[in-house]
């Protein structure tokens, strides 16, 4: 990989706090790991993480004590985590509850971080402290005020989460056991939240919704920067956009109500029965039996393939045979799978809401408006009919999607974007950076 340099002459020394950072996992831990590793191209980074990540990080060749520090908070974390599992009442459900429970114990982790690194920070051995995970804006960082008193700039983010459930999806909300989401805004009363914002030098917001949750007094510190990115070495294949046969679509993700795999099947049913479309479904989850029954009831068995859970590094092998990603999720915070599909040269067909709606700009995909379930299905059906009638629109969209993903949303690109923010915080540039041109706050 080519060495990336920031606009300042010296590489800053950065203490990265990523309680969740693990190369063997997905979602938030993978973001924590990937972003930390990317930042090593622009800064001298020391990662502080939780002990559960130690073995996976060491297996990648990093040296504990030199490159990273693993802090053991299991005695406090594990009992609360187990209690949270009981309260969630189901694997993969109740994410708001899981976030709330994790937020209760997170300040203890930072207390341990300060106990170990406070002397170094007070002595000026680090230029910056950057909290990458937790990604949620509900987690309070008491270390921010301590860094401010020590004269060390504190940054956090990208922060994301808490996208409201759209109207008309209360049934899906209940099936996801998102009871706590009805009172989620109570987190704004958390002790130390305003003190954290006051002490922060920069607040990276992964979505416009999350940026809007930051109190107006601190809007001058906000910078829009989506948290997801792609590894160009991992996503190195390319859809050929073959237009000679039936349209090929894929869905990638957990089979849960809010991601809308049932809406995708219903919208495409007529086309699949007519032999004009084939559909690959990659992923597993509690809806699988229900979806298989839907496929059987609609007579779509020959057109739909359920691949089940596939190792992350093998997903692209299936996806590149498709023309489009059909992904009608109605509550996606980041939308990493949309970026991955774009990086493979697929055309995303998504609901214009939250993360995917911000990642897919005009000319790089097709979007349908958020609305009641029936309206989304009808709009998706109309888009699919449009593609079938004019398949020649796909290559240009796919090319633009691929270019956008590989120029703006790679981990090396994100490192460069954050290096500019570091320069701003450290006074090496006078103006606040605009990492994603045209989408600034």
PyMOL commands that set and color helices and strands:
alter all, ss='L'
color gray80, all
select helices_A, chain A and resi 28-39+51-58+74-88+95-122+143-150+170-175+179-189+193-199+208-212+216-221+257-259+261-273+288-297+312-319+336-343+354-359+373-389+391-408+411-425
alter helices_A, ss='H'
color red, helices_A
select strands_A, chain A and resi 12-18+43-50+68-71+128-133+153-159+202-205+222-224+247-252+277-282+304-308+324-327+347-352+365-369
alter strands_A, ss='S'
color yellow, strands_A
deselect
rebuild
show_as cartoon
